[in-house]
Amino acid sequence: MASTSPSDTTSPASSSRTAQEHENLERKRARDRKSQKAMRERTKWSIQCLTQQVEHLTRALETEAREKSELYNRFLAVSEENDHLRVQKAALQLRLLGNGQEPPDGSPPSTPIAPYEAIPLNTSPTCMSDQILQTFVASRWEAYAFQTAGRIESYPDKPDLSALFDGRPNRSVDETSAVVGDIVRSYKEIDTLPKQVAVHYIMSTLMKWQVLRTEASFAQMPEWLRPEPVQLERPHASWIDRIPWYARLPCSNSARTEALMIIRLGRRSASI
């Protein structure tokens, strides 16, 4: 019997099918590569578009937040200036009436504001604590002025000293005691409990009056913490108002208030 070789069993038709299948496979691979490349390009383009949108929206959000912050700061500055102008006008009218003169604009004298309504004439913040406290007072006074009902109930008669020991965000203390407690704990110079309690009491009592501006809150302040006339007439940093002064100088009112301001300015290193 004659043997047959592999070449003898391979027909032209079989070779043609094999070549056709190989060609089809190559074409399929080429299509797959082209499809994958197109998909990668689409994905890359989508990522670029989304990245550009995120950057655009981020810039727009930052611009809007900055504009809102600037407008709010302007509003606070105008409101503060308005309050100070009212205080200065009342002081000028009182001075003119005391000298037997008429007001310069010829208008009948307006009713002078009560002492508990006259807040110190502060300049722009000069330190971080001033920035925090002045912003807090301005925002809370605005809310209190437009929502009188229910606001006084949120301020206890005495500062809550637990804020000195509890720094949790969800602590159950009034907002004034909480803000002051956070500031007091941040100062390493106030290193003993008696100092912390004293500073917390002074700052909380003063801020409560500046927010409420009621006769009751003014009466709760010690006499040495209440503002002097020079503090109502001359612009000064708000940290000066938080320095206690226990003595009354034995001289005229004008000289005493001038000396008081000089002494307080000289004790800046003791302020917070």
Beta strands, then each sheet from edge to edge (+ up, - down):
end
